[in-house]
Amino acid sequence: MREWSIILMREVYSSFDSASVGLRQALLKEADIESFFQNENLSRTGDAFIGSFQAKLCVSDDDYEDAMEVLRELKSIEPPDWTCPQCKESVPGAFDSCWNCQTEKPSI
C-alpha cells in the first residue's frame, strides 16, 4: 500500500510583481529553504487579476520561521514604500516612478 504524506505549506510573501517574489525565492534557496512559487504565470497577466491571483511564495510549515527570518533581513535593507502624490497609490520603495500613473518619486 502506498503512503501519502501531506506537507502543509504557508505563504511567506505575495506581490503583483513576480520578479520581487522570484528574488525572495532565490534568497530562500541560498539559505537551503525549499519554496513554492504559486501563481507565477498568472501574476504576469497584469491588472486583469487581483487578490488570490497574486504571485505567492510558500514554504513548508517546518521551514516557516527560518524563511521569515531570511525575509525580515531583506526587508531591513529595502527602501520603504511610498505614496504617489498624484494618484495616491502605494508604490514599492525601489520604484522611481508610480506604477499606476508614472509620476516621479518625490525627493526626500
C-alpha positions as CSV (number, residue, x, y, z in Angstrom):
1,M,0.0,0.0,0.0
2,R,1.3,3.4,-0.9
3,E,1.8,6.0,1.8
4,W,1.0,9.6,1.1
5,S,2.5,12.4,3.1
6,I,0.9,15.8,3.3
7,I,3.1,18.8,3.5
8,L,1.5,21.9,4.9
9,M,2.6,25.0,3.0
10,R,2.4,28.5,4.4
11,E,2.6,31.8,2.5
12,V,5.6,33.9,3.4
13,Y,5.3,36.6,0.7
14,S,3.0,37.8,-2.1
15,S,3.1,40.5,-4.7
16,F,1.8,41.6,-8.1
17,D,5.5,41.8,-9.0
18,S,6.6,38.2,-9.8
19,A,10.3,39.4,-10.0
20,S,10.0,40.5,-6.4
21,V,8.7,37.1,-5.4
22,G,11.5,35.4,-7.5
23,L,14.1,37.4,-5.7
24,R,12.9,36.2,-2.4
25,Q,12.7,32.6,-3.7
26,A,16.4,32.9,-4.7
27,L,17.3,34.1,-1.2
28,L,15.4,31.2,0.4
29,K,17.2,28.8,-1.9
30,E,20.5,30.2,-1.0
31,A,19.6,29.6,2.7
32,D,18.7,26.0,1.8
33,I,15.0,26.6,2.3
34,E,12.7,24.9,-0.3
35,S,9.9,27.1,-1.5
36,F,7.0,27.0,-4.0
37,F,6.2,29.9,-6.3
38,Q,2.4,29.9,-6.7
39,N,0.6,31.9,-9.5
40,E,3.8,32.8,-11.2
41,N,2.3,32.9,-14.7
42,L,-1.0,34.5,-13.6
43,S,0.8,37.4,-12.0
44,R,2.4,38.3,-15.3
45,T,-1.0,38.9,-16.9
46,G,-1.2,42.4,-15.5
47,D,-4.1,44.1,-13.8
48,A,-6.7,41.6,-15.1
49,F,-6.4,39.6,-11.9
50,I,-6.2,40.7,-8.3
51,G,-6.1,39.3,-4.8
52,S,-5.9,35.5,-4.8
53,F,-4.1,35.6,-8.2
54,Q,-1.1,37.5,-6.9
55,A,2.3,35.7,-7.1
56,K,2.9,34.0,-3.8
57,L,5.9,32.4,-2.2
58,C,5.2,29.4,0.1
59,V,7.3,27.2,2.3
60,S,6.6,24.1,4.4
61,D,5.3,24.7,7.8
62,D,8.5,23.4,9.3
63,D,10.6,26.0,7.4
64,Y,8.3,28.9,8.0
65,E,10.2,30.6,10.9
66,D,13.6,30.2,9.2
67,A,12.1,31.6,5.9
68,M,10.6,34.6,7.7
69,E,13.9,35.4,9.3
70,V,15.6,35.4,5.9
71,L,12.9,37.7,4.5
72,R,13.0,40.0,7.5
73,E,16.7,40.6,6.9
74,L,15.9,41.6,3.3
75,K,13.1,43.9,4.4
76,S,15.5,45.8,6.7
77,I,17.6,46.9,3.7
78,E,14.8,47.7,1.2
79,P,13.7,51.3,0.8
80,P,10.2,51.9,2.3
81,D,7.1,52.0,0.1
82,W,5.9,55.5,-0.8
83,T,2.5,57.0,-1.7
84,C,2.2,58.6,-5.1
85,P,1.4,62.3,-4.7
86,Q,-0.7,62.3,-7.9
87,C,-2.9,59.2,-7.7
88,K,-2.4,58.2,-4.1
89,E,-1.4,54.6,-4.9
90,S,1.1,52.7,-2.8
91,V,4.3,52.2,-4.7
92,P,7.2,49.8,-3.8
93,G,10.2,51.7,-2.4
94,A,12.5,50.5,-5.1
95,F,10.4,52.1,-7.9
96,D,11.5,55.5,-9.1
97,S,8.1,56.3,-10.5
98,C,4.5,55.3,-9.8
99,W,3.4,52.1,-11.4
100,N,-0.1,53.5,-11.9
101,C,0.4,57.0,-13.3
102,Q,4.2,57.2,-13.9
103,T,4.6,60.2,-11.6
104,E,8.2,60.5,-10.5
105,K,9.0,59.5,-6.9
106,P,9.2,62.7,-4.8
107,S,12.7,63.6,-3.4
108,I,13.1,63.4,0.3
